[in-house]
Amino acid sequence: NYYRLRLVDLDGSEEFSEIIVLENMRADLESVFLSPNPAKDVINVNLGDLSYTEAQLVIYNIMGQELERSAVANTSLIPLDIQSYAKGHYVLRLVVDGRGKELRFVKE
C-alpha cells in the first residue's frame, strides 16, 4: 500500500509528504502457532516461512509477570523447555521486526 499525507495549514495552503510504501506484515504473523497445546515439557513455536531479521520471545504467567525473555535466531521452529513451569495458563509474546503477536498456552 502506498501512502502520503496532505498537510493543510491554517491559511489554507497545502503541501504533500513523500510517498511511502507499507507492507501488510500482520498476515505473516497470523501463520505463527504453538504446538502441542496443552503441553507438558516442551512447546514448539512454529514460525513457518516467516522471514525476519530480529525476533524476541517473552513468556508471562497469567498474572502478567515476565518469566523468560530470549532473542530468536532466524529459524522456523523454536522449541521451548517449559518443564520448570507450574501447571497453568501462560502468554507467549512474539515480537518480530517490531510487530507483535500474543499466543496463549497451557502447561499440564
Secondary structure, 3 states (H helix, E strand, C coil): CEECCEEECCCCCEEECCCEECCCCHHHHHCCEEECCCECCEEEEECCCCCCCCEEEEEEECCCCEEEEEEECCCCEEEEECCCCCCEEEEEEEEECCEEEEEEEEEC
